[in-house]
């Protein structure tokens, strides 16, 4: 169940309550004074969780903010492409 944030008109501190997503209330009783408090529009709680998929997403997002700094060009890891010995291939344009 999602958390909804409420604000009391009497100036009491904001509070949160859990309610079903299918029927969120417009008002709730304030926990301090008991007066009706209106539901506030807030940001959704996205990205919360400790699953491996969320850790991967957080790591991927972090690389955009703080990329790794290199001090030299990385070495080539794959072997060079094979060169054809066919003389007709020499006439083809090279990339």
C-alpha positions as CSV (number, residue, x, y, z in Angstrom):
1,X,0.0,0.0,0.0
2,X,1.3,3.5,-0.8
3,X,2.0,6.2,1.7
4,X,0.0,9.4,1.5
5,X,1.2,12.7,3.0
6,X,-1.3,14.9,4.9
7,X,-1.1,18.5,6.1
8,X,-3.2,19.9,8.9
9,X,-4.7,23.4,8.5
10,X,-3.9,24.1,12.2
11,X,-0.2,24.2,11.5
12,X,0.7,20.7,12.9
13,X,3.6,18.8,11.4
14,X,2.9,16.9,8.2
15,X,2.2,13.2,8.7
16,X,1.9,10.1,6.4
17,X,-0.6,7.2,6.4
18,X,-1.0,4.0,4.4
19,X,-4.2,3.6,2.4
20,X,-5.2,1.4,-0.6
21,X,-4.3,2.8,-3.9
22,X,-7.8,2.1,-5.2
23,X,-9.4,4.4,-2.5
24,X,-7.1,7.2,-1.2
25,X,-8.9,9.5,1.2
26,X,-9.1,13.3,0.6
27,X,-8.8,14.0,4.3
28,X,-7.6,12.2,7.4
29,X,-7.7,13.0,11.1
30,X,-4.6,14.9,12.3
31,X,-2.5,12.7,14.6
32,X,-1.9,15.7,17.0
33,X,-5.1,17.8,17.1
34,X,-7.7,15.5,15.5
35,X,-8.8,18.1,13.0
36,X,-9.3,17.1,9.3
37,X,-6.0,17.3,7.3
38,X,-5.9,17.5,3.5
39,X,-4.0,15.0,1.4
40,X,-1.0,16.6,-0.4
41,X,0.3,15.9,-3.9
42,X,3.8,14.5,-3.6
43,X,6.4,12.7,-5.6
44,X,6.1,9.0,-6.0
45,X,8.5,6.8,-4.1
46,X,10.2,5.3,-7.2
47,X,13.5,3.6,-7.0
48,X,13.1,2.2,-3.6
49,X,14.0,-1.4,-3.1
50,X,17.0,-3.7,-2.5
51,X,16.5,-6.1,-5.5
52,X,19.4,-6.8,-7.8
53,X,17.5,-5.0,-10.6
54,X,17.3,-1.8,-8.6
55,X,21.0,-2.0,-7.6
56,X,21.9,-2.4,-11.3
57,X,19.7,0.6,-12.2
58,X,21.3,2.7,-9.5
59,X,24.8,1.8,-10.6
60,X,24.0,2.6,-14.2
61,X,22.4,5.9,-13.2
62,X,25.5,6.7,-11.1
63,X,27.8,6.3,-14.1
64,X,26.0,9.1,-15.9
65,X,26.6,11.5,-13.0
66,X,30.2,10.5,-12.2
67,X,31.9,8.8,-15.1
68,X,35.1,7.0,-14.7
69,X,38.2,9.1,-15.6
70,X,40.9,7.4,-17.5
71,X,44.6,8.4,-17.8
72,X,45.4,6.6,-21.0
73,X,43.6,5.1,-24.0
74,X,42.4,1.5,-23.3
75,X,44.3,-1.2,-25.1
76,X,42.7,-3.0,-28.0
77,X,41.2,-6.2,-26.7
78,X,40.1,-7.9,-30.0
79,X,42.4,-9.1,-32.7
80,X,42.5,-7.1,-35.9
81,X,40.1,-8.0,-38.7
82,X,41.5,-10.6,-41.2
83,X,42.9,-9.1,-44.4
84,X,41.6,-10.6,-47.6
85,X,44.2,-11.7,-50.2
86,X,41.7,-11.5,-53.1
87,X,42.9,-8.7,-55.5
88,X,39.3,-7.7,-56.3
89,X,38.7,-6.7,-52.6
90,X,41.5,-4.1,-52.9
91,X,39.2,-2.0,-55.1
92,X,36.4,-1.8,-52.5
93,X,36.1,1.4,-50.5
94,X,37.5,1.3,-47.0
95,X,35.7,2.6,-44.0
